[in-house]
Amino acid sequence: MNYVYVLKSRKDDSWYTGSTRDLRKRFNQHNKGQSGYTRDKIPYDIIYYEACINEHDARVREKYLKSGPGKRYLKNRLKSFLSLTGVMGIAGIDIEK
């Protein structure tokens, strides 16, 4: 399987979206500071993931989730989670309480 995932930094509540074949290994790499893009904001929690049968589909989905409509999708999909955690927005999209 291939995975698309969203991490939330415990340091500043920022989000990171990525894709991988081995979700556990990649998550551990992020939290050990072995990824340049996420190193400065560790530790992270996985707040969302999807499984895809092939790598191409996972990459396409990752690209979509990083777009404006994709961020809106995540906002709506995770609305209950976001209201419970007090996170007010993701990547410039305000979340209404």
Sequence and secondary structure as in RCSB ss.txt:
>XXXX:A:sequence
MNYVYVLKSRKDDSWYTGSTRDLRKRFNQHNKGQSGYTRDKIPYDIIYYEACINEHDARVREKYLKSGPGKRYLK
NRLKSFLSLTGVMGIAGIDIEK
>XXXX:A:secstr
 EEEEEEEETTT  EEEEEES HHHHHHHHHTT  TTTGGG  EEEEEEEEESSHHHHHHHHHHHHSHHHHHHHH
HHTHHHHHHHT  EETTEE   
